[in-house]
Amino acid sequence: MARPEFAYVTYIRTTPDALWHALTDAEFTRRYWMDCTLRSDWQVGSVMTMERDGEIKNQCTIVESDPPRRLAYDWISVWDETMRQEQPSRVTYEIEPFGDVVKLTVTHERFADGSATLPSIAFGWPMVLASLKSILETGQPLPYDVAAHVAAEAA
């Protein structure tokens, strides 16, 4: 049986360089990533943490960094005991110029059967990526309370 994975494609009115900056600048990430700050030097082998209110939620290792085309990291959700015990999953961003816009493809894969992480990211990624698109096109992320509302409906 094939392992489940998550894939999301969106088109954003921006440039590859601006999108790369948005994905890798700590202060910028906090604005659209549900108040999480992503911290790393973005070099292969480096650690990347996702932090909210001083607590590390996810700990990742950069496995590919080719600005502004491709970024990949292994992901472990450390905020939850069950998820922390799982093998790392893999997040990959592919950034492609597409006329006057940029095509962003995000895949999150390598989940074990019965993964507790997969349902969590299946909710989170669409919210994060919609907010990323909004901030790059309008200057404003989605309101953080929208994410809380959607999470409550999904529960």
PEZIWO-V379897 format. One record per backbone hydrogen bond with DSSP energy under -1.0 kcal/mol. CO is the residue of the C=O (numbers start at 0). NH is the residue of the N-H. Records with the same first field share a line. If there is no record, write none. Layout:
CO->NH  NH
This chain:
5->107
7->105
9->103
11->13  101
14->18
15->19
16->20
17->21
18->22
19->23
20->24
24->28
25->29
28->31  32
32->35
36->50
38->48
42->45
45->61
47->59
48->38
49->56  57
50->36
51->54
54->51
56->77  78
57->49
58->75
59->47
60->73
61->44
63->71
65->68  69
68->94
69->65
70->92
71->62  63
72->90
73->60
74->88
75->58
79->83
82->85
88->74
89->108
90->72
91->106
92->70
93->104
95->102
97->100
100->97
101->11
102->95
103->9
104->93
105->7
106->91
107->5
108->89
111->114
116->120
117->121
118->122
119->123
120->124
123->127
124->128
125->129
126->130
127->131
128->132
129->133
130->134
131->135
132->136
133->137
134->138
142->145
143->147
144->148
145->149
146->150
147->151
148->152
149->153
150->154
